[in-house]
Amino acid sequence: MSTSTEVFVEPKTTTVFSGGFTVWTIEDFEKYNPPEDDALMGEDGGHVYWRDRELALLLGPGGVGKSRLALHLAIAQILSRNWIDFQLVGSPRRWLIIGNENSARRYQSELRLMLADLTPKERSLVAGHLFIQALVDDTADSLSLDDPIAVKLWRATAAQVRADVLVVDPWEAVIPGGDCNDAVATRAGVSQLRGIFSPHSQRFTPLIVHHAREGAEAARKAEGFDAGAFAKGSKTLRSMARFGINVAPEDADDGARVVIACGKMNNARKFTTRGAVMDDSTHLYSRNPEFDVEAWRADVEGKRGGKSCSVRDVVEAVREGYHATGKIVEMVKQSTGACARTIKSRLAEAVASGYLAPCQPRGHYTLGKKKL
């Protein structure tokens, strides 16, 4: 009986099939040396969240401070400073901010505050790496990538600035057709931007600033299982991104305090949700050491459920000197209009969370060990 012997032939290393996608063999991946200077943002412990060429998102409802946060982010990266306890690393990138929502007057005011404390050397570094569209003429009438005149302006700007990082603010002004629900237009728009800018920078990295839904129901979706539903429109934009930051208001009555949550993370573990507070004198953001994510969640849940008072309301009543249950209910009812049953439910939640503690005599409460 005859047998045949199969001869194993060592495969050749093939990196590209002519006319097709870039396709590697396992040997190609084994020999691959990733660039060592492509990191943009990370944290201690070797966690890198954002790298060159990766689409990133900055999402939040209107008026939450997205544009200011993006501007601060650009300045922090150029100067290799921290941004809300994230590490901005790597060589200074050339940043270009394009958008039609913020006037030249506003940018002038923001830059005066943000750059006021810089040394002449630092200011010169920022001046050579940060470029912002000024809404002072009719070139800002249209930014849409389906407008031939706008596309011509995009191409000319890309060639002149040679941006490494492009901040699009807001996405609705740029996406072809202006419909953020259109998945096809979303993919086409991102691809078009890459085609316009990539020839001028091998690092080209888009950061898209986009609107999230409004209200307490939406705010709770800034983190956790619902983070993917935070943005308005098609989920295609999120699916294309490698990294995303969700920004939600911490307190609807205090615009200087926001919540920074992980909207998407492909490169590492998700970062922890944190509070950020804006310094009125510089308009720069820093991490809020007093932020309590559990208190924020409880507060939002109270408003999200259609309840007219929150945990914060009952805690504030105790802080103001009302300790008896009846007095707490009376004061919160006057300030919020909530019914006694709802107020007592929030009171129980405050105790369970540690923000309040029962004390003597029976039916009285004092501030707990956890701060709100």
C-alpha positions in Angstrom: 0.0 0.0 0.0 1.5 3.3 -1.1 1.3 6.5 1.0 1.8 10.1 0.1 3.8 12.5 2.2 2.7 16.1 2.5 5.6 18.5 2.3 5.3 21.6 4.4 6.4 24.7 2.6 7.4 27.8 4.7 5.0 30.5 3.7 6.4 33.8 2.6 5.8 36.9 4.6 3.1 38.8 2.7 2.2 42.3 3.9 0.0 43.6 1.1 -2.1 41.9 -1.5 -2.0 44.1 -4.6 -5.0 46.3 -4.8 -6.6 45.0 -1.6 -6.6 45.7 2.1 -3.4 45.6 4.1 -3.2 41.9 5.2 -0.5 40.5 7.4 0.5 36.9 8.3 1.2 35.9 11.9 4.9 36.4 11.2 4.2 40.0 10.2 2.4 40.6 13.5 5.2 38.9 15.5 7.8 41.2 13.8 5.7 44.4 14.1 7.3 47.1 16.1 4.5 49.5 17.2 5.5 53.2 17.3 6.7 54.3 20.7 5.6 58.0 20.4 2.0 57.7 19.3 0.3 58.0 22.7 -1.8 61.1 23.4 -3.7 60.4 26.6 -3.5 57.9 29.5 -3.1 57.5 33.2 -0.7 56.0 35.7 0.0 52.3 35.5 0.7 52.3 31.7 -2.9 52.8 30.7 -3.0 54.5 27.3 -6.5 55.5 26.2 -5.9 57.5 23.0 -3.3 57.2 20.3 -2.5 58.8 17.0 -5.0 58.2 14.1 -7.7 56.9 16.4 -11.1 58.6 16.2 -12.1 60.0 19.6 -15.4 61.5 20.8 -16.2 64.3 23.3 -20.0 64.0 24.0 -22.3 66.1 26.1 -25.5 68.1 26.2 -25.7 71.7 25.0 -24.1 74.2 27.4 -22.1 71.7 29.5 -18.8 73.1 28.4 -17.6 70.8 25.6 -15.9 73.5 23.6 -14.1 74.8 26.6 -13.0 71.3 27.6 -11.7 70.6 24.1 -9.7 73.9 24.1 -8.2 73.1 27.5 -7.4 69.5 26.3 -5.5 70.9 23.3 -3.5 73.3 25.4 -2.7 70.6 28.0 -1.4 68.2 25.3 0.8 70.9 23.7 2.3 71.7 27.1 2.4 68.0 28.3 0.2 68.9 31.3 -2.5 66.9 33.0 -6.1 67.3 32.1 -8.6 66.4 34.8 -6.0 63.9 36.1 -5.5 62.4 32.7 -1.9 62.5 31.4 -1.4 64.2 28.1 1.8 62.8 26.6 4.0 62.7 23.6 5.5 65.5 21.5 3.3 68.6 21.0 0.8 68.0 18.3 -0.5 70.6 15.9 -4.1 71.1 16.8 -6.8 72.6 14.6 -10.3 73.5 15.9 -13.0 73.9 13.3 -16.6 74.8 14.2 -19.3 77.4 13.7 -20.8 77.7 17.3 -18.2 79.8 19.1 -17.5 83.4 18.2 -14.1 85.0 17.9 -15.0 87.1 20.9 -15.6 84.0 23.0 -12.3 82.4 22.0 -10.5 85.6 22.7 -11.9 85.7 26.2 -11.2 82.0 26.8 -7.6 82.2 25.6 -6.9 85.3 27.6 -7.9 83.4 30.8 -6.4 80.0 29.9 -3.0 81.4 28.8 -2.6 84.2 31.4 -0.2 82.3 33.6 2.0 80.8 30.9 5.7 81.7 30.6 6.8 83.4 27.3 8.3 80.1 26.2 5.1 78.2 27.0 2.9 80.8 25.2 5.2 80.6 22.1 4.8 76.8 22.1 1.0 77.0 22.2 1.0 79.7 19.6 2.9 77.5 17.2 0.7 74.5 17.7 -2.9 75.7 18.2 -5.0 77.0 15.3 -8.7 77.9 15.6 -11.3 78.8 13.0 -12.4 82.5 13.5 -16.0 83.3 12.7 -15.3 86.7 11.2 -16.3 86.3 7.6 -18.5 84.3 5.3 -16.2 81.3 5.0 -18.0 80.0 8.1 -21.4 79.9 6.4 -21.1 76.2 5.6 -18.8 73.5 6.9 -20.8 70.6 5.5 -18.7 68.0 3.7 -21.4 67.8 1.0 -20.9 71.5 0.1 -18.3 71.8 -2.7 -17.3 75.3 -1.6 -16.8 74.1 2.0 -14.8 71.0 0.8 -12.5 73.4 -1.1 -12.0 75.4 2.1 -11.4 72.2 4.1 -8.7 71.1 1.7 -6.9 74.4 1.6 -7.0 74.7 5.4 -5.6 71.1 5.8 -2.7 71.8 3.4 -1.8 75.0 5.2 -2.2 74.0 8.8 -1.0 70.3 8.5 -2.9 69.5 11.7 -2.1 66.4 13.6 -5.3 66.6 15.6 -8.5 68.0 14.2 -11.3 69.0 16.6 -14.7 69.1 14.8 -17.1 71.2 16.9 -19.9 70.4 16.4 -20.4 67.3 14.3 -23.8 68.3 13.0 -22.3 71.2 11.2 -19.9 69.0 9.3 -21.6 65.6 8.6 -22.8 65.4 5.0 -26.5 66.3 5.0 -26.4 67.5 8.5 -28.3 64.4 9.8 -26.5 62.7 12.7 -29.0 59.9 12.4 -27.7 58.9 9.0 -25.2 56.0 9.5 -24.0 56.1 5.8 -23.3 59.9 6.0 -21.5 59.4 9.3 -19.1 56.9 7.8 -18.6 58.9 4.7 -18.0 62.1 6.7 -15.3 60.5 8.9 -13.7 58.9 5.8 -13.7 62.2 3.9 -12.0 64.0 6.8 -9.3 61.4 6.9 -8.8 61.7 3.1 -8.5 65.5 3.4 -6.1 65.6 6.3 -4.1 62.4 6.4 -1.9 63.4 3.4 -0.5 66.3 5.4 0.2 64.4 8.7 0.9 60.8 9.3 -0.4 61.3 12.8 -3.8 62.7 11.8 -6.2 62.1 14.6 -9.9 63.3 14.6 -11.6 64.4 17.8 -15.4 64.9 17.2 -17.4 67.0 19.6 -21.0 66.0 19.4 -24.2 66.7 21.3 -25.8 64.2 23.8 -29.4 64.1 24.7 -30.8 66.5 27.2 -32.3 66.0 30.7 -31.8 63.8 33.8 -32.7 60.6 31.9 -29.9 61.3 29.4 -27.4 62.4 32.1 -27.7 59.0 33.9 -26.7 57.4 30.6 -23.3 59.1 30.6 -21.8 56.1 32.3 -22.3 52.4 32.7 -24.3 50.0 30.6 -26.2 52.9 28.9 -23.1 54.9 27.9 -23.5 53.8 24.3 -26.9 55.6 24.1 -25.6 58.9 25.4 -25.0 60.6 22.1 -27.7 62.0 19.8 -28.3 60.2 16.5 -26.8 57.0 15.0 -24.6 54.8 17.1 -22.3 54.4 14.0 -20.1 57.3 15.2 -19.5 55.5 18.5 -18.8 52.2 16.8 -16.1 53.9 14.7 -14.4 55.6 17.6 -11.7 54.0 19.7 -12.1 56.3 22.7 -14.9 58.4 24.0 -15.5 60.8 26.8 -19.0 61.6 28.0 -19.6 64.9 29.8 -22.7 65.4 32.0 -23.7 68.2 34.3 -23.1 67.4 38.0 -25.6 70.0 39.1 -28.1 71.6 36.7 -27.7 74.9 38.7 -23.9 75.0 38.6 -22.4 75.0 35.2 -18.8 75.0 36.5 -19.1 71.4 37.8 -19.3 68.5 35.4 -19.0 64.7 35.4 -16.5 63.1 33.2 -17.4 59.5 32.3 -16.0 56.8 30.0 -18.1 56.6 26.9 -15.9 54.1 25.1 -12.6 52.4 25.6 -10.8 50.1 23.1 -7.2 50.3 24.3 -7.4 49.7 28.0 -9.7 49.4 31.0 -12.4 52.1 31.4 -11.3 55.0 33.4 -13.2 55.8 36.6 -16.0 58.4 36.5 -14.8 61.6 38.0 -16.0 65.1 38.8 -14.4 68.2 37.3 -14.7 71.8 38.3 -13.8 74.9 36.3 -11.7 77.6 37.9 -13.6 80.9 37.3 -10.3 82.8 37.1 -8.7 80.7 34.4 -11.5 78.6 32.9 -9.3 75.6 33.2 -10.7 72.4 34.7 -9.3 70.3 37.5 -10.5 67.1 39.2 -13.1 67.8 41.9 -11.8 66.0 45.1 -15.2 66.4 46.7 -17.1 64.7 43.9 -19.0 61.6 45.1 -20.2 59.5 42.1 -22.7 57.6 44.2 -24.3 60.8 45.4 -24.5 62.1 41.9 -26.1 58.9 40.7 -28.6 59.0 43.5 -29.3 62.7 42.7 -29.9 62.0 39.0 -32.0 58.9 39.7 -34.3 61.0 41.9 -34.8 63.5 39.1 -34.8 60.8 36.3 -37.7 58.9 37.9 -39.9 61.9 37.7 -39.5 62.5 41.4 -39.7 66.2 42.3 -37.0 66.0 45.0 -33.6 64.3 45.3 -31.3 62.9 47.9 -29.4 66.2 47.7 -32.6 68.1 48.7 -33.1 66.2 52.0 -29.4 66.4 52.8 -29.4 70.1 52.3 -32.4 70.5 54.6 -30.4 68.7 57.4 -27.3 70.8 56.7 -29.5 73.9 57.1 -30.4 72.8 60.6 -33.6 70.8 60.2 -33.2 67.4 61.9 -36.7 66.1 62.7 -38.4 64.1 60.1 -41.5 66.4 60.1 -39.4 69.5 59.7 -37.3 67.9 56.9 -40.4 67.0 55.0 -41.9 70.4 55.5 -38.9 72.3 54.3 -38.3 70.0 51.3 -42.0 70.2 50.4 -41.8 74.0 50.4 -38.7 74.1 48.2 -39.6 71.3 45.7 -43.3 70.7 45.9 -42.7 67.0 46.4 -45.2 64.9 48.4 -44.3 63.6 51.9 -44.1 60.0 50.7 -41.5 60.9 48.1 -39.5 63.0 50.5 -39.4 60.2 53.1 -38.2 57.8 50.4 -35.3 60.2 49.5 -34.6 60.5 53.2 -34.3 56.7 53.5 -32.0 56.6 50.5 -29.8 59.3 52.0 -29.4 57.2 55.2 -28.7 54.0 53.2 -26.0 55.8 51.2 -24.4 57.2 54.3 -25.1 60.9 53.6 -27.4 61.1 56.6 -27.4 59.1 59.9 -30.3 58.7 62.4 -29.7 60.2 65.8 -31.5 60.8 69.1 -34.3 61.6 69.7 -35.9 59.0 67.5 -37.0 60.3 64.1 -34.1 62.8 63.9 -31.2 62.8 61.5 -27.8 64.3 61.2 -25.1 64.5 58.5 -23.5 61.1 57.8 -19.9 60.2 57.2 -20.1 60.6 53.4 -20.1 64.1 52.0 -22.5 65.1 49.3 
